[in-house]
Amino acid sequence: NIDFGLDKILNGRVVEAHLSGIRESHSGEFWHDAHSLSPNKETLSILEKLISKKTIKAITLEQELSVPEDIFISDLKNIHEITGKIGLTNAK
């Protein structure tokens, strides 16, 4: 039993978050990043917890070029909304 919970990594050393959509593996046992999908509510919730620690200096949204631009912009706006709630003044 391997524990990859946030409590194991939220020690102030996380400075960059890479964000993408996720999909379940064929076996249903694992999750894989899916750059063709938007980040879901759970992923955005994890981002919110990470940036609430005030150590995140950069957020990278990882998406394929095939993602329509309006969806890409919508995803950026969702991230911007989260960073604004936390009070990050450099969010652009």
N, C-alpha and C positions, 0 to 999 in steps of 0.2 A: 504494500500500500504506500504509494508515493504521494506526498502532500505538496501540491504546488499552489496552495492558497495565498491570497494577497498578504496575509499576516506574515508570511515567510519572506516576502520581498519588500514590504513597506518599512524599510529601515532608514530611509533618507538617502539611499544611494541610487535610486532610480531617477534619471534625469531626462530621459526621452521615452515617449510612448509611440509605438507603431500601431496603427489602427486599421483594421480591415473587417470585412464581413467574415462570417464563419459558416461552416457546414459540417454536418455530422458525417463521420466515416461510414463506409458501407457496412461495417460490423456493428455500428452504433456504439462502439466502445470509446471512440476518441472524437475530437473536434479538430478540424483543419481550417487554416485561414483561407478565405475565398475572396480574392481580389476582384471578382466579378459581382460581388454582393455588397450592399451597404451594411455598415455596422448596425447590429440589432440593439434593442433596448438593454439587454444584459451587458453587451460589450460597452455601450455608452455609460452604463452604470459603473463598470470597472474603471473606465477612464475618469469618471467623476471622483471616485475614491482615490485614485492615484494622484490626481492633481490637487486634491484637497490637502495633501501633505506638503504642498508648496515647494517641492524639489524639482518638479518637471520644468524643463527649460525649452523643450520642443515636442511638438506632436506631428507625426507624419501619417497622413492618410494614404494608405496603399490601395490603389485601384487600377484595374486594367484600362487601357485606352478605349476599350469597347464600351465602357460604362458611359451612357449618355451624359452630356455636359450638365443638363438640368439636374440630374440625380447627383452628380459630383458636387455641384454648387449647393444643393440641398444638404448633403452630408457635411460640407464645410460649415454651413450655417448652424447645423445641429451641434457641431463641435464648438463653434464660437459661442453659442448660447450657454453651453456647459461651462466654458472657461469664464464667461461673464458672471455666471451665478457664483462661482468660486471667488471672484474678485481679481482675476488676473488682468492687469491693466494693459499688458502688451499684446493681448489677443487681437489679431487682425485677419 
